[in-house]
Amino acid sequence: MIKNSERLQFCLMNPNDADLLYELDQDVEVMRYINGGNKTTKQQLDEVYLPRLMSYTTPEKGWGMWKVETIGTASCPREFLGFILIRPLHFFSGQFDDSNLEIGWRFKRQYWGKGYAFEAAQSVIKGLVSSQPIQYFTAIADPRNNASVALMKKLNMTYLKSAVYRDPLGDSDAVFYHLAVND
């Protein structure tokens, strides 16, 4: 469904990837605009985040967290960079439309500013659009997260609104950007 890009390869994450997710969430800068910079504990990962991930992971629709790794070679093994999240917008409200997919990203800090998130998001969008009827991709970010907002704009997403993003784990102020697939 999602083809490798020039530098990257993708596969859906599952509970076997818990150590990668834990490592990613140990950098306070990575977590700054997600939860104020709090590191994820192993207990939170096991009891909250992995069950939550599995509740929306649907391989045939491409929903889940797409693990992003460098394409490995014999002399240079694959490196985990981060993930691209795909799920229906407002999935946890029970009132979602699977033609409007939320797209999000989280990458290790040492890979910021190198174009990986853009390349990965483009690949995932392209792969999903070619395999199913999707009208919109919507991205949500803390309004202070200038890097994520810049990435949304680079993906040709347009500003939709500023509003409270509702989530069972906690509501937060957010900016919403979307990409109309057929425009």
Sequence and secondary structure as in RCSB ss.txt:
>XXXX:A:sequence
MIKNSERLQFCLMNPNDADLLYELDQDVEVMRYINGGNKTTKQQLDEVYLPRLMSYTTPEKGWGMWKVETIGTAS
CPREFLGFILIRPLHFFSGQFDDSNLEIGWRFKRQYWGKGYAFEAAQSVIKGLVSSQPIQYFTAIADPRNNASVA
LMKKLNMTYLKSAVYRDPLGDSDAVFYHLAVND
>XXXX:A:secstr
     SSEEEEE  GGGHHHHHHHTT HHHHHHHHSS    HHHIIIIIHHHHHHH BGGGTBEEEEEEE   SS
S   EEEEEEEEETTGGGT   TTEEEEEEEE GGGTTTTHHHHHHHHHHHHHHTTS   EEEEEE TT HHHHH
HHHHTT EEEEEEEE  TT  EEEEEEEEETT 
